[in-house]
Amino acid sequence: MFKVSNLTAYIENKKILDGFSLEINDGEIHTIMGKNGIGKSTLCKIILNDPHYEIKAGDIIYNNKSILKKPTYEIAKEGIMLISQNPTSIEGVTNMEVLRTALREKSSENINIFKFNKEMEDACARLELDPKFIHKEVNVGASGGERKKIELLHVAILKPSFLILDEIDSGLDVDALKVVANFINEYHKESKCSILIITHHKQILDYIKPNYVHILSEGKIVKTGDHHLAEEIETTGFRSNIIDENGKSE
């Protein structure tokens, strides 16, 4: 289980989250939607303990343990993985090298190279990703869509139990979106992982159906519903779906 309790966070003396709370049970898919610049991507960075943010109150719990003050690499070892809107390029290190090193950190067991190579090739096939990327530097020279697929190649190998997708639909054409969504649905079915999707469009939700959709405004969740809420937002916009403290729409 993943739980954020009354989290208040600042960056450069500006309040970003204000008593933010969210609970995701094992195997559930949640979506957070909101206008641009409202703090959705900030939440992802705070979960992974980006040092630029100052936490004034609250806690983040994963599998009954606080991860609020853990370094990012330890949070990753707990099984939490973030695919950011703009995946970072790493020159001089190939995807194979990164994944092999990460697996060694994750488990003390010896890596079966044949099985390791086969899993990467199979994942590339499922993602319709050229297997040459296995031996290329991480995200170097890759298009936006290829970068998202490369990140999902890492998911296939590292097998996180909690997957955070920060606008994974950004930069994807229609065909690539379907491939990516199908892969995520298959991974969710196989692994029973929890998923948090950050987006401001419902397009990705046409393919990946969340259990809950939340609207983020003024640093906290102001409305929750099922996937139909995303359809309402697409039709009427965020403003008519944001509820103020008096229970009225903005």
Stockholm file with secondary structure:
# STOCKHOLM 1.0

chainA/1-250         MFKVSNLTAYIENKKILDGFSLEINDGEIHTIMGKNGIGKSTLCKIILNDPHYEIKAGDIIYNNKSILKKPTYEIAKEGIMLISQNPTSIEGVTNMEVLRTALREKSSENINIFKFNKEMEDACARLELDPKFIHKEVNVGASGGERKKIELLHVAILKPSFLILDEIDSGLDVDALKVVANFINEYHKESKCSILIITHHKQILDYIKPNYVHILSEGKIVKTGDHHLAEEIETTGFRSNIIDENGKSE
#=GR chainA/1-250 SS CEEEEEEEEEETTEEEEEEEEEEECTTCEEEEECCTTSSHHHHHHHHTTCTTCEEEEEEEEETTEECTTSCHHHHHHTTEEEECSSCCCEEEEEHHHHHHHHHHHHCSSCCCHHHHHHHHHHHHHHHTCCGGGGGSEETTTCCHHHHHHHHHHHHHHHCCSEEEEESTTTTCCHHHHHHHHHHHHHHHHHHCCEEEEEESSSGGGGTSCCSEEEEEETTEEEEEECHHHHHHHHHHCSGGGCBCTTSCBC
#=GC SS_cons         CEEEEEEEEEETTEEEEEEEEEEECTTCEEEEECCTTSSHHHHHHHHTTCTTCEEEEEEEEETTEECTTSCHHHHHHTTEEEECSSCCCEEEEEHHHHHHHHHHHHCSSCCCHHHHHHHHHHHHHHHTCCGGGGGSEETTTCCHHHHHHHHHHHHHHHCCSEEEEESTTTTCCHHHHHHHHHHHHHHHHHHCCEEEEEESSSGGGGTSCCSEEEEEETTEEEEEECHHHHHHHHHHCSGGGCBCTTSCBC
//
